[in-house]
Amino acid sequence: MAKPVVLGLGNPLYRDEGIGIHLLQRLRQSGLASQIKLVDGGTGGLSLLPVIETAAQLLIIDAVNWDKPPGTVGLFRYEQLIQLARPRLSPHQVALADLLALACWRGKLPHDLVLLGIQPADIRPGLELSPQVKAVIPVALEQVYDIIAFYFGAGWHC
């Protein structure tokens, strides 16, 4: 069976907007890469379509504006993700929503798909995460481990 794919999205030049990339770097350091495929999706684009369409199990990590307190961590399935992508927080969310819709239309949406979203506090230019988002990194990483161990293993479907 193919390894689950963790796709980190975001632009780390815009503080909390880069949380997906920050978490991906932490996962690389954890040794989890032997069990999962880690993909730095940056700010997206059509080049991510093959990654999405060939993954049987896909976890996307990204900043998501869902009107919660900064640093709130949430899990979303396909239908919820498409709704969250309107209005857009950043340009790559346009691409992500469109890519997922295209993969669905083509009948190639991953069997198991979940988004781990973190509500940003600050998406202005800068390299450091806000204190609110930085504080939830351990919680978000624990969620990633739980998704890999339980949801993907138990066939949690979109």
N, C-alpha and C positions, 0 to 999 in steps of 0.2 A: 504494500500500500504506500502511496506517495506521502511524503511529509506534509503536515499542515503548513500553510503559508501565513506568515505574519507580514502585513504590508503597512509600513509606517509612512504616513503622509505629513506634509507640512513644510514650511519655510522657516528654518531656524534663525533667519535674519530678522524675523518679526516676532520676537519674544515667544509668547505662548502659542502662537500659530505653528511653531515648530515642535510641539510636544510629541507628535508621532515619531519624529526623527530622534528626539532625545530618548524616548523610551526604547526605540529600536537599538540605539547604542548601548543602553543598559542591558538589553537582552543579549547582545553580542558578548558582553563582558561576563554574563552569567553562565556561559557554557551550554545554554539551551539550544544553540545553533546546531548541535548534533542531532536534536530531535525534531526541529522545525526548520523550514526555509525562511530566512529573514530577507525581506526586500525593502530597500530604501526607494520609496515611490516619489520622494521629493514633492513637487507641485503637480504631479500627475501628467496627464496627456494620453494620447492614443497609444503610446508605447506600453502602457499598463494593461491594455486589453488582453494580450496573451497571458499575462500573469493571472489576471482575474479568470479568464476562461479555462485555463488548464488546472486551476486549483480545485480539488475536491472539497477542501476545507480552507476557508479564508477568514482571517481575523484582520480587520482594518483598524489602525490606531490613528486618531486624528483629533484636532481641536474642533469642537462642535458648539455652535451658539444655539442653545435650546432654552434660553431665558431662565437659567438656574444660577445660584450663587457661584462665583468664580471658584474653580477647583472641583466642582461637582463631577463625579465620574458616573457614566451611565453606559448600559449595554443596549444596543439597538439591532433589530433584525431588518431585513431588506425593506419592507413596507415603511417602517419607521424612518429608516435612513433616507429614503427618497423624499419623504416629507420634511425632514430636517434640512435637507439641502436647498430648501426654498424658504426664506431668502438665503443667499449665499454669504458665507463668512469670508471666503477667499476664492480666487480664481480656480484653484484645484478642486473645489467642491463642485463647480459646474462640471468639470471633467469627470469627477467620480460619479455623480448622479447619472450623467449621460452614459458613462462606460457601463455601469451596472444595468441600466435600462437596455442598452444595446446587447449586453451579454444575455440578459433575460429574453429579449426578443429573438435572439439567435439560438435560444435553448441551451446556452452554455453557462448559465449562472452557477456558481459553486453550490454543491449539494448542501454544505454547511457554511453559512455566512453570518458574521456578526461584526458590528462596529463597536469598538471601545472608544467612547467620546468623552473628552474632558472640556468642560466649560472654561474658556479663556478669561483672564482678567485684563490682559494688556496685549494688544497686537500691533503696537507701534514698533518702529524700527529699533532693534537692539538684540543682543545675543543672549542675555540672561532671561530665564523664566521668571515670572512674577512669583512672589513668596507664596501666594495661594496655590498656584499650580505646582510649584516645586515641592510643596508640602505633601501633595497627594501622589507623588511618584511611587512610594512603596505600596500604596493602596492599588494603584493602577497596575503595577507589576504583579501583585497578588492576583488581580482579576485575570491578567493574561495567563498566568500559570493555571488558574482554575478552568479557564476556557479550554486550554490545551488538554488538561487532564480529564475534565468531566464532560464538557459540552461536545467537543469534537469526538471524543471516545464514545459518547452515548447517542450520537446521531441527532444533535439538536439542529433542526432544519430551518431554513428561511422560508 
